[in-house]
Amino acid sequence: MRVLVVFVLGVSLAGGELVSKCDLRDPLMAMMGSLIGERGKQEIPSLEDKVAKIVCYVEFASGFNTAAVNQLDLQSSEPKEVWKLYGLFQLSNHLVCSEDDDKDLSKNICEMNCNKLVDDNITDDIECLSTVLKAFLKDGWNNKEQLEMIKNIFQERCGDKTSLDYFSDCS
Protein backbone atom coordinates (compact mmCIF):
# COMPACT_ATOMS: atom_id res chain seq x y z
CA MET A 1 0.00 0.00 0.00
CA ARG A 2 1.29 3.43 -0.93
CA VAL A 3 1.18 6.04 1.81
CA LEU A 4 1.58 9.70 1.12
CA VAL A 5 2.48 12.03 3.93
CA VAL A 6 2.74 15.78 3.37
CA PHE A 7 4.34 18.09 5.90
CA VAL A 8 4.06 21.84 5.64
CA LEU A 9 7.58 23.25 5.80
CA GLY A 10 6.71 26.85 5.40
CA VAL A 11 4.12 29.04 3.86
CA SER A 12 5.01 32.67 3.78
CA LEU A 13 3.83 35.55 1.70
CA ALA A 14 7.29 37.12 1.82
CA GLY A 15 8.31 37.08 -1.83
CA GLY A 16 5.03 35.45 -2.84
CA GLU A 17 1.37 36.27 -3.18
CA LEU A 18 -2.05 34.72 -3.22
CA VAL A 19 -3.59 34.33 -6.66
CA SER A 20 -7.17 33.41 -7.49
CA LYS A 21 -8.51 30.58 -9.57
CA CYS A 22 -9.68 33.22 -12.02
CA ASP A 23 -6.09 34.52 -12.30
CA LEU A 24 -4.92 31.03 -13.24
CA ARG A 25 -7.69 29.97 -15.62
CA ASP A 26 -6.72 31.96 -18.74
CA PRO A 27 -2.93 31.41 -18.67
CA LEU A 28 -3.47 27.70 -18.02
CA MET A 29 -6.00 27.50 -20.87
CA ALA A 30 -3.42 29.08 -23.18
CA MET A 31 -0.68 26.73 -21.94
CA MET A 32 -2.84 23.62 -22.33
CA GLY A 33 -4.08 24.80 -25.72
CA SER A 34 -0.55 25.25 -27.04
CA LEU A 35 0.51 21.97 -25.47
CA ILE A 36 -2.11 19.87 -27.22
CA GLY A 37 -2.48 21.91 -30.42
CA GLU A 38 -5.54 22.35 -32.61
CA ARG A 39 -6.01 18.63 -33.25
CA GLY A 40 -5.85 17.94 -29.54
CA LYS A 41 -8.48 20.58 -28.81
CA GLN A 42 -10.89 18.64 -31.00
CA GLU A 43 -9.97 15.35 -29.29
CA ILE A 44 -10.20 16.85 -25.80
CA PRO A 45 -13.42 18.87 -25.86
CA SER A 46 -13.32 19.26 -22.08
CA LEU A 47 -10.06 21.21 -22.08
CA GLU A 48 -11.49 23.73 -19.64
CA ASP A 49 -12.50 20.85 -17.36
CA LYS A 50 -8.86 19.67 -17.37
CA VAL A 51 -7.76 23.20 -16.46
CA ALA A 52 -10.37 23.21 -13.67
CA LYS A 53 -8.76 20.03 -12.30
CA ILE A 54 -5.33 21.66 -12.33
CA VAL A 55 -6.60 24.83 -10.65
CA CYS A 56 -8.54 22.80 -8.08
CA TYR A 57 -5.30 20.91 -7.34
CA VAL A 58 -3.54 24.26 -6.85
CA GLU A 59 -6.25 25.31 -4.40
CA PHE A 60 -5.85 22.06 -2.44
CA ALA A 61 -2.06 21.75 -2.61
CA SER A 62 -0.82 25.32 -2.14
CA GLY A 63 -3.89 27.34 -1.20
CA PHE A 64 -3.12 29.55 -4.23
CA ASN A 65 0.00 30.74 -2.39
CA THR A 66 2.94 31.28 -4.73
CA ALA A 67 5.37 30.90 -1.80
CA ALA A 68 4.09 27.51 -0.56
CA VAL A 69 6.77 24.93 0.25
CA ASN A 70 5.79 21.48 1.48
CA GLN A 71 7.47 18.15 2.03
CA LEU A 72 6.26 14.92 0.47
CA ASP A 73 7.29 11.75 2.27
CA LEU A 74 7.10 8.79 -0.13
CA GLN A 75 6.66 5.97 2.38
CA SER A 76 6.43 3.31 -0.31
CA SER A 77 9.89 3.82 -1.74
CA GLU A 78 13.02 2.04 -0.58
CA PRO A 79 15.03 3.82 0.53
CA LYS A 80 12.43 6.26 1.80
CA GLU A 81 12.36 9.40 -0.33
CA VAL A 82 11.53 12.92 0.77
CA TRP A 83 10.67 15.50 -1.85
CA LYS A 84 10.26 19.21 -1.35
CA LEU A 85 7.35 20.67 -3.28
CA TYR A 86 7.47 24.29 -4.42
CA GLY A 87 5.05 27.01 -5.41
CA LEU A 88 1.51 27.03 -6.73
CA PHE A 89 1.77 23.68 -8.48
CA GLN A 90 3.87 22.04 -5.75
CA LEU A 91 6.52 20.89 -8.20
CA SER A 92 9.24 18.60 -6.90
CA ASN A 93 12.89 19.32 -6.31
CA HIS A 94 13.56 15.75 -7.52
CA LEU A 95 12.24 16.50 -10.98
CA VAL A 96 11.79 20.13 -11.99
CA CYS A 97 14.25 22.32 -10.13
CA SER A 98 17.34 22.19 -8.01
CA GLU A 99 18.11 23.67 -4.65
CA ASP A 100 21.48 25.22 -3.99
CA ASP A 101 22.53 22.24 -1.89
CA ASP A 102 21.15 19.37 -4.05
CA LYS A 103 22.34 20.01 -7.60
CA ASP A 104 23.02 16.27 -8.14
CA LEU A 105 19.69 15.18 -6.64
CA SER A 106 17.37 16.72 -9.24
CA LYS A 107 16.78 16.03 -12.92
CA ASN A 108 15.99 19.76 -13.10
CA ILE A 109 13.94 19.41 -16.29
CA CYS A 110 12.82 23.06 -15.97
CA GLU A 111 16.45 24.16 -15.67
CA MET A 112 15.78 26.47 -12.74
CA ASN A 113 16.52 27.02 -9.09
CA CYS A 114 13.57 26.01 -6.89
CA ASN A 115 13.44 29.56 -5.48
CA LYS A 116 12.03 30.71 -8.85
CA LEU A 117 8.90 28.66 -8.08
CA VAL A 118 8.13 30.51 -4.84
CA ASP A 119 8.22 34.12 -6.02
CA ASP A 120 5.24 36.13 -7.25
CA ASN A 121 6.01 35.51 -10.95
CA ILE A 122 3.63 32.74 -12.02
CA THR A 123 4.75 32.76 -15.66
CA ASP A 124 7.82 30.60 -15.01
CA ASP A 125 5.72 28.27 -12.83
CA ILE A 126 3.27 27.74 -15.70
CA GLU A 127 6.15 27.24 -18.16
CA CYS A 128 7.64 24.64 -15.82
CA LEU A 129 4.29 22.86 -15.49
CA SER A 130 4.12 22.82 -19.29
CA THR A 131 7.59 21.26 -19.39
CA VAL A 132 6.47 18.54 -16.96
CA LEU A 133 3.36 17.80 -19.04
CA LYS A 134 5.37 17.74 -22.29
CA ALA A 135 7.90 15.36 -20.74
CA PHE A 136 5.07 13.14 -19.54
CA LEU A 137 3.46 13.10 -22.99
CA LYS A 138 6.83 12.17 -24.48
CA ASP A 139 7.92 9.58 -21.90
CA GLY A 140 4.52 8.26 -20.86
CA TRP A 141 4.30 6.15 -17.73
CA ASN A 142 8.01 5.25 -17.74
CA ASN A 143 9.38 8.03 -15.53
CA LYS A 144 8.52 7.61 -11.84
CA GLU A 145 8.97 11.28 -10.90
CA GLN A 146 6.89 12.58 -13.82
CA LEU A 147 4.19 10.01 -13.10
CA GLU A 148 4.07 11.02 -9.42
CA MET A 149 3.67 14.72 -10.33
CA ILE A 150 0.96 13.99 -12.93
CA LYS A 151 -0.95 11.73 -10.54
CA ASN A 152 -0.88 14.45 -7.85
CA ILE A 153 -2.09 17.14 -10.22
CA PHE A 154 -4.93 15.18 -11.82
CA GLN A 155 -6.26 13.33 -8.76
CA GLU A 156 -9.99 13.47 -8.23
CA ARG A 157 -9.83 15.81 -5.22
CA CYS A 158 -12.56 18.04 -6.57
CA GLY A 159 -15.02 15.33 -7.47
CA ASP A 160 -16.91 15.67 -10.72
CA LYS A 161 -17.24 19.45 -10.79
CA THR A 162 -17.25 20.85 -14.27
CA SER A 163 -15.42 23.98 -15.29
CA LEU A 164 -18.78 25.78 -15.44
CA ASP A 165 -19.28 25.05 -11.73
CA TYR A 166 -15.71 25.67 -10.68
CA PHE A 167 -15.15 28.88 -12.63
CA SER A 168 -18.72 30.26 -12.24
CA ASP A 169 -17.52 33.25 -10.21
CA CYS A 170 -14.91 34.25 -12.82
CA SER A 171 -15.93 36.88 -15.36
MDAnalysis code that builds the backbone (N, CA, C; Angstrom):
import MDAnalysis as mda
import numpy as np

u = mda.Universe.empty(513, n_residues=171, atom_resindex=np.repeat(np.arange(171), 3), trajectory=True)
u.add_TopologyAttr("name", ["N", "CA", "C"] * 171)
u.add_TopologyAttr("resid", np.arange(1, 172))
u.add_TopologyAttr("resname", ["MET", "ARG", "VAL", "LEU", "VAL", "VAL", "PHE", "VAL", "LEU", "GLY", "VAL", "SER", "LEU", "ALA", "GLY", "GLY", "GLU", "LEU", "VAL", "SER", "LYS", "CYS", "ASP", "LEU", "ARG", "ASP", "PRO", "LEU", "MET", "ALA", "MET", "MET", "GLY", "SER", "LEU", "ILE", "GLY", "GLU", "ARG", "GLY", "LYS", "GLN", "GLU", "ILE", "PRO", "SER", "LEU", "GLU", "ASP", "LYS", "VAL", "ALA", "LYS", "ILE", "VAL", "CYS", "TYR", "VAL", "GLU", "PHE", "ALA", "SER", "GLY", "PHE", "ASN", "THR", "ALA", "ALA", "VAL", "ASN", "GLN", "LEU", "ASP", "LEU", "GLN", "SER", "SER", "GLU", "PRO", "LYS", "GLU", "VAL", "TRP", "LYS", "LEU", "TYR", "GLY", "LEU", "PHE", "GLN", "LEU", "SER", "ASN", "HIS", "LEU", "VAL", "CYS", "SER", "GLU", "ASP", "ASP", "ASP", "LYS", "ASP", "LEU", "SER", "LYS", "ASN", "ILE", "CYS", "GLU", "MET", "ASN", "CYS", "ASN", "LYS", "LEU", "VAL", "ASP", "ASP", "ASN", "ILE", "THR", "ASP", "ASP", "ILE", "GLU", "CYS", "LEU", "SER", "THR", "VAL", "LEU", "LYS", "ALA", "PHE", "LEU", "LYS", "ASP", "GLY", "TRP", "ASN", "ASN", "LYS", "GLU", "GLN", "LEU", "GLU", "MET", "ILE", "LYS", "ASN", "ILE", "PHE", "GLN", "GLU", "ARG", "CYS", "GLY", "ASP", "LYS", "THR", "SER", "LEU", "ASP", "TYR", "PHE", "SER", "ASP", "CYS", "SER"])
u.atoms.positions = np.array([
    [0.833, -1.174, 0.000],
    [0.000, 0.000, 0.000],
    [0.879, 1.240, 0.000],
    [0.532, 2.187, -0.808],
    [1.293, 3.431, -0.934],
    [0.722, 4.464, 0.027],
    [1.586, 5.034, 0.845],
    [1.180, 6.038, 1.808],
    [1.849, 7.348, 1.447],
    [1.082, 8.374, 1.449],
    [1.582, 9.699, 1.119],
    [1.420, 10.584, 2.340],
    [2.513, 11.146, 2.781],
    [2.483, 12.033, 3.929],
    [3.040, 13.382, 3.498],
    [2.285, 14.442, 3.730],
    [2.737, 15.780, 3.369],
    [2.908, 16.588, 4.643],
    [4.060, 17.203, 4.782],
    [4.335, 18.092, 5.904],
    [4.472, 19.499, 5.361],
    [3.890, 20.452, 6.042],
    [4.060, 21.837, 5.643],
    [5.370, 22.332, 6.230],
    [6.297, 22.719, 5.356],
    [7.580, 23.246, 5.800],
    [7.481, 24.736, 6.071],
    [6.829, 25.414, 5.195],
    [6.715, 26.853, 5.399],
    [5.832, 27.469, 4.355],
    [4.949, 28.303, 4.776],
    [4.117, 29.037, 3.859],
    [4.198, 30.491, 4.293],
    [4.803, 31.271, 3.451],
    [5.012, 32.668, 3.778],
    [4.657, 33.507, 2.570],
    [4.115, 34.649, 2.811],
    [3.827, 35.549, 1.701],
    [5.009, 36.457, 1.390],
    [6.090, 36.333, 2.133],
    [7.285, 37.123, 1.824],
    [7.838, 36.633, 0.497],
    [7.825, 37.475, -0.510],
    [8.311, 37.081, -1.828],
    [7.271, 36.349, -2.642],
    [6.085, 36.144, -2.122],
    [5.029, 35.447, -2.844],
    [3.725, 36.200, -2.699],
    [2.682, 35.652, -3.284],
    [1.368, 36.275, -3.180],
    [0.299, 35.221, -3.335],
    [-0.909, 35.587, -2.990],
    [-2.054, 34.723, -3.220],
    [-2.657, 35.098, -4.561],
    [-2.911, 34.094, -5.383],
    [-3.585, 34.325, -6.658],
    [-4.960, 33.675, -6.583],
    [-5.825, 33.996, -7.481],
    [-7.165, 33.406, -7.486],
    [-7.267, 32.378, -8.608],
    [-8.287, 31.554, -8.502],
    [-8.509, 30.576, -9.569],
    [-8.794, 31.284, -10.887],
    [-9.407, 32.449, -10.805],
    [-9.682, 33.218, -12.020],
    [-8.382, 33.725, -12.650],
    [-7.394, 34.079, -11.800],
    [-6.087, 34.521, -12.298],
    [-5.367, 33.406, -13.044],
    [-5.614, 32.170, -12.648],
    [-4.922, 31.028, -13.241],
    [-5.610, 30.461, -14.477],
    [-6.928, 30.618, -14.556],
    [-7.693, 29.973, -15.622],
    [-7.174, 30.311, -17.022],
    [-7.080, 31.585, -17.368],
    [-6.723, 31.959, -18.737],
    [-5.294, 31.571, -19.120],
    [-4.279, 31.843, -18.270],
    [-2.931, 31.411, -18.673],
    [-2.796, 29.890, -18.764],
    [-3.523, 29.164, -17.922],
    [-3.467, 27.698, -18.023],
    [-4.205, 27.193, -19.263],
    [-5.298, 27.855, -19.624],
    [-5.997, 27.497, -20.868],
    [-5.068, 27.699, -22.059],
    [-4.355, 28.811, -22.081],
    [-3.421, 29.083, -23.175],
    [-2.307, 28.045, -23.199],
    [-1.767, 27.719, -22.026],
    [-0.684, 26.732, -21.945],
    [-1.159, 25.364, -22.418],
    [-2.315, 24.930, -21.934],
    [-2.837, 23.616, -22.326],
    [-3.195, 23.605, -23.810],
    [-3.737, 24.706, -24.300],
    [-4.075, 24.798, -25.717],
    [-2.845, 24.668, -26.594],
    [-1.767, 25.349, -26.235],
    [-0.547, 25.247, -27.040],
    [0.112, 23.886, -26.873],
    [-0.073, 23.279, -25.725],
    [0.509, 21.968, -25.467],
    [-0.128, 20.884, -26.342],
    [-1.441, 20.931, -26.467],
    [-2.112, 19.866, -27.218],
    [-2.373, 20.221, -28.671],
    [-2.290, 21.498, -29.032],
    [-2.482, 21.908, -30.416],
    [-3.935, 21.873, -30.845],
    [-4.178, 22.280, -32.079],
    [-5.544, 22.347, -32.611],
    [-6.200, 20.976, -32.684],
    [-5.451, 19.987, -33.142],
    [-6.013, 18.633, -33.250],
    [-6.409, 18.116, -31.874],
    [-5.566, 18.374, -30.893],
    [-5.849, 17.936, -29.538],
    [-7.074, 18.599, -28.948],
    [-7.306, 19.865, -29.310],
    [-8.484, 20.577, -28.807],
    [-9.759, 19.890, -29.276],
    [-9.725, 19.355, -30.490],
    [-10.888, 18.641, -30.997],
    [-11.046, 17.294, -30.301],
    [-9.922, 16.657, -29.949],
    [-9.967, 15.355, -29.293],
    [-10.261, 15.484, -27.806],
    [-9.954, 16.621, -27.223],
    [-10.199, 16.848, -25.797],
    [-11.160, 18.019, -25.668],
    [-12.457, 17.760, -25.892],
    [-13.415, 18.867, -25.856],
    [-13.568, 19.474, -24.467],
    [-13.172, 18.754, -23.445],
    [-13.320, 19.263, -22.081],
    [-12.015, 19.879, -21.576],
    [-11.327, 20.595, -22.453],
    [-10.060, 21.213, -22.084],
    [-10.212, 22.092, -20.849],
    [-11.283, 22.868, -20.802],
    [-11.493, 23.734, -19.644],
    [-11.742, 22.903, -18.380],
    [-12.336, 21.717, -18.522],
    [-12.498, 20.847, -17.356],
    [-11.147, 20.335, -16.856],
    [-10.222, 20.080, -17.768],
    [-8.855, 19.673, -17.371],
    [-8.166, 20.813, -16.631],
    [-8.339, 22.026, -17.129],
    [-7.763, 23.196, -16.465],
    [-8.398, 23.362, -15.083],
    [-9.700, 23.122, -14.973],
    [-10.370, 23.205, -13.670],
    [-9.759, 22.213, -12.690],
    [-9.407, 21.016, -13.165],
    [-8.760, 20.026, -12.295],
    [-7.403, 20.530, -11.808],
    [-6.645, 21.135, -12.717],
    [-5.332, 21.659, -12.330],
    [-5.497, 22.774, -11.305],
    [-6.414, 23.692, -11.554],
    [-6.605, 24.827, -10.647],
    [-7.150, 24.340, -9.304],
    [-8.029, 23.369, -9.324],
    [-8.536, 22.805, -8.078],
    [-7.390, 22.160, -7.292],
    [-6.487, 21.475, -7.992],
    [-5.300, 20.907, -7.340],
    [-4.468, 22.016, -6.696],
    [-4.295, 23.128, -7.392],
    [-3.537, 24.260, -6.850],
    [-4.195, 24.758, -5.562],
    [-5.523, 24.861, -5.587],
    [-6.252, 25.308, -4.402],
    [-5.996, 24.364, -3.227],
    [-6.055, 23.074, -3.484],
    [-5.845, 22.064, -2.445],
    [-4.396, 22.007, -1.977],
    [-3.464, 22.017, -2.919],
    [-2.058, 21.749, -2.611],
    [-1.315, 22.954, -2.046],
    [-1.591, 24.144, -2.572],
    [-0.823, 25.317, -2.142],
    [-1.699, 26.437, -1.601],
    [-3.007, 26.271, -1.647],
    [-3.894, 27.342, -1.200],
    [-3.751, 28.603, -2.032],
    [-3.345, 28.435, -3.306],
    [-3.121, 29.549, -4.233],
    [-1.979, 30.455, -3.789],
    [-1.116, 29.963, -2.914],
    [0.002, 30.744, -2.394],
    [1.245, 30.453, -3.226],
    [1.769, 31.478, -3.874],
    [2.942, 31.282, -4.729],
    [4.186, 30.920, -3.933],
    [4.184, 31.170, -2.626],
    [5.366, 30.900, -1.796],
    [5.269, 29.587, -1.021],
    [4.281, 28.751, -1.316],
    [4.094, 27.509, -0.562],
    [5.255, 26.542, -0.796],
    [5.751, 25.980, 0.302],
    [6.773, 24.934, 0.252],
    [6.313, 23.833, 1.200],
    [6.220, 22.622, 0.688],
    [5.793, 21.481, 1.482],
    [6.773, 20.333, 1.292],
    [6.637, 19.337, 2.120],
    [7.475, 18.149, 2.032],
    [6.588, 16.945, 1.763],
    [6.983, 16.134, 0.821],
    [6.260, 14.918, 0.467],
    [7.118, 13.735, 0.873],
    [6.577, 12.916, 1.755],
    [7.288, 11.752, 2.268],
    [6.749, 10.527, 1.544],
    [7.538, 9.958, 0.629],
    [7.098, 8.789, -0.130],
    [7.427, 7.538, 0.675],
    [6.478, 7.108, 1.486],
    [6.661, 5.975, 2.381],
    [6.888, 4.667, 1.640],
    [6.382, 4.578, 0.405],
    [6.426, 3.312, -0.314],
    [7.768, 3.036, -0.978],
    [8.634, 4.020, -1.030],
    [9.892, 3.817, -1.744],
    [10.972, 3.313, -0.794],
    [11.856, 2.531, -1.324],
    [13.023, 2.042, -0.578],
    [14.263, 2.457, -1.325],
    [15.182, 3.206, -0.780],
    [15.027, 3.819, 0.535],
    [13.966, 4.912, 0.499],
    [13.478, 5.247, 1.685],
    [12.433, 6.263, 1.801],
    [12.898, 7.568, 1.160],
    [12.035, 8.150, 0.339],
    [12.360, 9.403, -0.331],
    [11.571, 10.549, 0.274],
    [12.190, 11.696, 0.334],
    [11.529, 12.918, 0.768],
    [11.733, 13.948, -0.331],
    [10.626, 14.460, -0.842],
    [10.671, 15.496, -1.854],
    [10.220, 16.804, -1.222],
    [10.799, 17.899, -1.675],
    [10.261, 19.215, -1.346],
    [9.419, 19.647, -2.539],
    [8.280, 20.228, -2.248],
    [7.350, 20.672, -3.279],
    [7.240, 22.188, -3.209],
    [7.333, 22.830, -4.367],
    [7.468, 24.286, -4.423],
    [6.357, 24.962, -5.207],
    [5.898, 26.098, -4.680],
    [5.048, 27.012, -5.412],
    [3.608, 26.586, -5.582],
    [2.930, 27.277, -6.470],
    [1.512, 27.029, -6.730],
    [1.226, 25.577, -7.075],
    [2.035, 25.019, -7.964],
    [1.770, 23.682, -8.483],
    [2.462, 22.589, -7.683],
    [3.178, 22.986, -6.614],
    [3.867, 22.036, -5.751],
    [4.723, 21.079, -6.573],
    [5.629, 21.649, -7.332],
    [6.522, 20.892, -8.203],
    [7.757, 20.462, -7.425],
    [8.240, 19.274, -7.726],
    [9.243, 18.603, -6.902],
    [10.678, 18.991, -7.219],
    [11.459, 19.095, -6.154],
    [12.893, 19.318, -6.310],
    [13.603, 18.092, -6.874],
    [12.956, 16.945, -6.927],
    [13.560, 15.751, -7.518],
    [13.417, 15.731, -9.033],
    [12.523, 16.550, -9.556],
    [12.238, 16.498, -10.982],
    [12.450, 17.830, -11.692],
    [11.894, 18.913, -11.185],
    [11.788, 20.129, -11.990],
    [12.824, 21.196, -11.711],
    [13.355, 21.227, -10.510],
    [14.254, 22.318, -10.134],
    [15.336, 21.784, -9.218],
    [16.322, 22.613, -8.965],
    [17.344, 22.194, -8.008],
    [17.503, 23.256, -6.940],
    [17.798, 22.778, -5.757],
    [18.112, 23.675, -4.650],
    [19.613, 23.905, -4.678],
    [20.047, 24.917, -4.002],
    [21.478, 25.221, -3.988],
    [22.316, 24.059, -3.469],
    [21.750, 23.306, -2.515],
    [22.527, 22.236, -1.892],
    [22.247, 20.842, -2.452],
    [21.466, 20.719, -3.523],
    [21.155, 19.373, -4.052],
    [21.275, 19.282, -5.566],
    [22.219, 19.951, -6.147],
    [22.335, 20.006, -7.603],
    [22.386, 18.620, -8.248],
    [22.937, 17.614, -7.567],
    [23.017, 16.274, -8.138],
    [21.761, 15.456, -7.884],
    [20.884, 15.918, -7.003],
    [19.687, 15.176, -6.644],
    [18.589, 15.289, -7.694],
    [18.482, 16.428, -8.361],
    [17.366, 16.723, -9.239],
    [17.694, 16.492, -10.712],
    [16.667, 16.078, -11.463],
    [16.782, 16.027, -12.924],
    [16.698, 17.434, -13.501],
    [16.095, 18.345, -12.752],
    [15.993, 19.761, -13.101],
    [15.532, 19.972, -14.545],
    [14.410, 19.329, -14.907],
    [13.938, 19.415, -16.288],
    [13.480, 20.823, -16.666],
    [13.193, 21.669, -15.680],
    [12.819, 23.059, -15.974],
    [14.032, 23.976, -15.976],
    [15.191, 23.417, -15.668],
    [16.453, 24.161, -15.668],
    [16.344, 25.455, -14.868],
    [15.945, 25.298, -13.599],
    [15.783, 26.468, -12.740],
    [16.097, 26.128, -11.294],
    [16.383, 27.161, -10.528],
    [16.518, 27.017, -9.092],
    [15.108, 26.974, -8.515],
    [14.894, 26.154, -7.504],
    [13.571, 26.013, -6.889],
    [13.022, 27.334, -6.348],
    [13.891, 28.259, -5.979],
    [13.441, 29.562, -5.481],
    [12.612, 30.324, -6.509],
    [12.810, 30.041, -7.799],
    [12.031, 30.707, -8.851],
    [10.558, 30.291, -8.797],
    [10.271, 29.147, -8.157],
    [8.896, 28.660, -8.080],
    [8.134, 29.233, -6.885],
    [8.812, 29.977, -6.020],
    [8.135, 30.509, -4.836],
    [8.107, 32.034, -4.806],
    [8.350, 32.667, -5.955],
    [8.224, 34.115, -6.019],
    [6.838, 34.464, -6.556],
    [6.578, 35.731, -6.794],
    [5.240, 36.130, -7.248],
    [5.075, 36.105, -8.763],
    [6.084, 35.643, -9.489],
    [6.005, 35.509, -10.945],
    [5.457, 34.122, -11.278],
    [4.208, 34.048, -11.725],
    [3.626, 32.735, -12.018],
    [3.919, 32.265, -13.447],
    [4.460, 33.133, -14.271],
    [4.749, 32.759, -15.656],
    [5.744, 31.614, -15.727],
    [6.839, 31.685, -14.959],
    [7.820, 30.603, -15.006],
    [7.273, 29.324, -14.371],
    [6.355, 29.443, -13.416],
    [5.718, 28.269, -12.826],
    [4.871, 27.547, -13.883],
    [4.114, 28.312, -14.651],
    [3.270, 27.738, -15.699],
    [4.137, 27.127, -16.801],
    [5.230, 27.805, -17.163],
    [6.150, 27.240, -18.157],
    [6.754, 25.928, -17.658],
    [7.083, 25.865, -16.386],
    [7.641, 24.639, -15.817],
    [6.590, 23.532, -15.813],
    [5.356, 23.849, -15.440],
    [4.289, 22.857, -15.495],
    [4.127, 22.339, -16.917],
    [4.196, 23.230, -17.893],
    [4.118, 22.825, -19.291],
    [5.253, 21.866, -19.644],
    [6.450, 22.143, -19.153],
    [7.594, 21.261, -19.392],
    [7.343, 19.883, -18.805],
    [6.778, 19.825, -17.601],
    [6.467, 18.539, -16.962],
    [5.448, 17.775, -17.799],
    [4.400, 18.472, -18.239],
    [3.364, 17.802, -19.038],
    [3.911, 17.330, -20.381],
    [4.756, 18.155, -21.023],
    [5.371, 17.744, -22.293],
    [6.249, 16.514, -22.091],
    [7.035, 16.509, -21.022],
    [7.896, 15.359, -20.740],
    [7.061, 14.120, -20.483],
    [5.947, 14.285, -19.793],
    [5.069, 13.145, -19.541],
    [4.466, 12.624, -20.842],
    [4.022, 13.531, -21.708],
    [3.457, 13.104, -22.989],
    [4.503, 12.372, -23.835],
    [5.750, 12.799, -23.725],
    [6.835, 12.168, -24.482],
    [7.226, 10.814, -23.882],
    [7.408, 10.769, -22.563],
    [7.921, 9.578, -21.900],
    [6.837, 8.631, -21.406],
    [5.603, 9.105, -21.331],
    [4.520, 8.255, -20.856],
    [4.683, 7.871, -19.401],
    [4.334, 6.648, -19.099],
    [4.304, 6.151, -17.731],
    [5.659, 5.633, -17.269],
    [6.721, 5.850, -18.047],
    [8.014, 5.245, -17.745],
    [8.865, 6.000, -16.735],
    [8.561, 7.236, -16.451],
    [9.377, 8.029, -15.535],
    [8.638, 8.189, -14.215],
    [9.184, 7.622, -13.151],
    [8.520, 7.613, -11.840],
    [8.219, 9.014, -11.322],
    [9.176, 9.931, -11.430],
    [8.969, 11.276, -10.904],
    [7.893, 12.025, -11.678],
    [7.914, 11.915, -13.004],
    [6.891, 12.576, -13.820],
    [5.522, 11.996, -13.506],
    [5.454, 10.682, -13.396],
    [4.189, 10.015, -13.100],
    [3.643, 10.479, -11.756],
    [4.495, 10.581, -10.754],
    [4.069, 11.018, -9.422],
    [3.502, 12.441, -9.476],
    [4.157, 13.342, -10.212],
    [3.674, 14.717, -10.333],
    [2.324, 14.745, -11.050],
    [2.205, 14.011, -12.154],
    [0.959, 13.992, -12.931],
    [-0.178, 13.421, -12.097],
    [0.088, 12.335, -11.385],
    [-0.946, 11.735, -10.536],
    [-1.411, 12.718, -9.479],
    [-0.496, 13.457, -8.865],
    [-0.876, 14.445, -7.852],
    [-1.756, 15.528, -8.451],
    [-1.370, 16.028, -9.615],
    [-2.092, 17.142, -10.219],
    [-3.495, 16.746, -10.666],
    [-3.641, 15.553, -11.238],
    [-4.930, 15.185, -11.816],
    [-5.756, 14.246, -10.941],
    [-5.433, 14.134, -9.656],
    [-6.256, 13.326, -8.762],
    [-7.659, 13.901, -8.695],
    [-8.576, 13.078, -8.270],
    [-9.989, 13.474, -8.234],
    [-10.364, 14.187, -6.932],
    [-9.560, 15.104, -6.479],
    [-9.830, 15.814, -5.223],
    [-11.092, 16.664, -5.286],
    [-11.431, 17.118, -6.450],
    [-12.556, 18.040, -6.572],
    [-13.832, 17.356, -7.027],
    [-13.829, 16.048, -7.045],
    [-15.022, 15.328, -7.469],
    [-15.287, 15.519, -8.947],
    [-16.548, 15.572, -9.302],
    [-16.910, 15.666, -10.716],
    [-17.395, 17.055, -11.099],
    [-16.884, 18.073, -10.415],
    [-17.244, 19.447, -10.793],
    [-16.803, 19.717, -12.220],
    [-17.634, 20.427, -12.927],
    [-17.253, 20.851, -14.269],
    [-16.643, 22.240, -14.187],
    [-16.023, 22.645, -15.259],
    [-15.424, 23.978, -15.293],
    [-16.493, 25.053, -15.125],
    [-17.700, 24.800, -15.609],
    [-18.777, 25.781, -15.441],
    [-19.065, 26.011, -13.966],
    [-19.076, 24.925, -13.177],
    [-19.282, 25.046, -11.730],
    [-18.090, 25.729, -11.070],
    [-16.898, 25.238, -11.391],
    [-15.705, 25.667, -10.684],
    [-15.351, 27.128, -10.979],
    [-15.524, 27.526, -12.232],
    [-15.153, 28.884, -12.632],
    [-16.371, 29.817, -12.715],
    [-17.482, 29.459, -12.101],
    [-18.718, 30.257, -12.241],
    [-18.568, 31.682, -11.714],
    [-17.676, 31.905, -10.759],
    [-17.517, 33.251, -10.214],
    [-16.450, 34.073, -10.941],
    [-15.892, 33.522, -12.014],
    [-14.906, 34.255, -12.823],
    [-15.640, 34.941, -13.975],
    [-15.253, 36.175, -14.260],
    [-15.929, 36.883, -15.363],
    [-15.260, 36.601, -16.677],
])
